[in-house]
Amino acid sequence: MPTARRRSPRKTEPAVHHRGHRLNVLALKRALAERGLSQRQLAKKADVSEATIAHAMGGQYLDPMTVRKLAKTLASIPVIESAAELLDVS
């Protein structure tokens, strides 16, 4: 006689899949340009991978902690005042 398989109990709450946050790509480009930073430099200063910055620049979702790291890093670097007038970021 075959034995019946026991089913695991159903979860009462559905799994929540948090997709994270997408950054405004144009605002990120502008922030980099205004500070004279490359994507590589931002990655190093924020202690994230270059691939993470590439994902952000591609409009992909990022982990909320990563977004905080990027925001904190950008806020800590002064804007070069004349950069905004010189750059056409599009």
QUIWO-V408405 format. One record per residue. RES is the residue in three letters. D_CENTER is the distance of its C-alpha to the mean C-alpha in Angstrom with 1 decimal. Layout:
res=RES d_center=D_CENTER
res=RES d_center=D_CENTER
//
This chain:
res=MET d_center=55.8
res=PRO d_center=52.0
res=THR d_center=49.9
res=ALA d_center=47.5
res=ARG d_center=43.8
res=ARG d_center=42.2
res=ARG d_center=39.2
res=SER d_center=36.5
res=PRO d_center=36.3
res=ARG d_center=33.9
res=LYS d_center=31.1
res=THR d_center=31.7
res=GLU d_center=28.2
res=PRO d_center=25.9
res=ALA d_center=22.7
res=VAL d_center=19.7
res=HIS d_center=16.7
res=HIS d_center=13.6
res=ARG d_center=11.1
res=GLY d_center=8.2
res=HIS d_center=6.8
res=ARG d_center=6.5
res=LEU d_center=6.4
res=ASN d_center=9.9
res=VAL d_center=10.2
res=LEU d_center=13.6
res=ALA d_center=12.7
res=LEU d_center=10.1
res=LYS d_center=13.0
res=ARG d_center=15.5
res=ALA d_center=13.9
res=LEU d_center=14.0
res=ALA d_center=17.4
res=GLU d_center=18.8
res=ARG d_center=18.1
res=GLY d_center=19.4
res=LEU d_center=16.4
res=SER d_center=15.5
res=GLN d_center=12.3
res=ARG d_center=14.1
res=GLN d_center=15.0
res=LEU d_center=11.7
res=ALA d_center=10.6
res=LYS d_center=14.0
res=LYS d_center=14.1
res=ALA d_center=10.8
res=ASP d_center=12.1
res=VAL d_center=9.4
res=SER d_center=10.5
res=GLU d_center=11.0
res=ALA d_center=10.2
res=THR d_center=6.5
res=ILE d_center=6.8
res=ALA d_center=9.1
res=HIS d_center=7.1
res=ALA d_center=4.9
res=MET d_center=8.5
res=GLY d_center=10.0
res=GLY d_center=8.7
res=GLN d_center=7.6
res=TYR d_center=6.4
res=LEU d_center=3.7
res=ASP d_center=6.1
res=PRO d_center=7.3
res=MET d_center=8.3
res=THR d_center=5.3
res=VAL d_center=4.6
res=ARG d_center=8.4
res=LYS d_center=8.6
res=LEU d_center=7.2
res=ALA d_center=9.3
res=LYS d_center=12.1
res=THR d_center=12.3
res=LEU d_center=12.5
res=ALA d_center=15.0
res=SER d_center=17.0
res=ILE d_center=17.7
res=PRO d_center=20.5
res=VAL d_center=20.5
res=ILE d_center=23.2
res=GLU d_center=25.4
res=SER d_center=26.9
res=ALA d_center=23.7
res=ALA d_center=23.0
res=GLU d_center=26.5
res=LEU d_center=26.4
res=LEU d_center=23.3
res=ASP d_center=22.9
res=VAL d_center=19.3
res=SER d_center=19.2
//
